[in-house]
Amino acid sequence: MKKALRLSLVFYFSTIAPGARAQQPNPATPAPAPASPSPTQKNIEAYLRHLYAFGPDVLLVVGPPKGSPIDGLLETNIDLTIGDNKEAVKLYVSKDGQFLFRGELSDMTKDPLAENRAKIQMNGAPSLGDRIPTLFGRCMTSYTTIRKSFRRRTLGRK
């Protein structure tokens, strides 16, 4: 049961931050000693270990909480290592440490596509053609006009 939970958690975290890898310290320089974790960090780690039934073989490092764009909400990074699998996840925690959630923050007062639209360059791009299409040098107004013209020229009808 625990193994199934661990495997599902690895899959769960791998879908959150695909391709994210924890940075490996340079072996030539000694890593600085980590600061002692705050009570909030300890609570987050204990909660996640209990929720996902992590054993002592799972390395779970909770980063220091820092401010977020929303008042009353802190952002923290979680580094999870199970064997050779390493994942980094961003979580949000309330300032009082009561609530924890994972997700993205979106500012709904801004256009979410503005950055992408600014990258699109239309200079020299192909277009749909002239605003008034022509056929054989004449303005093409409708199919009926073309059909009548064809009949007059080829069949002698009106």
Protein Blocks (a to p, Z undefined) as FASTA:
>chain_A
ZZmmmmmmmmmmmmmmghiacddddfkbccdddddddfklmmmmmmmmmmnopafklccd
dddddddfbehiacddddddehjbccdddddddfklmaccddddddfkbcfklmmmmmpc
fehpacebjfbdceehiacfbfklmmmmmmmmmnopZZ
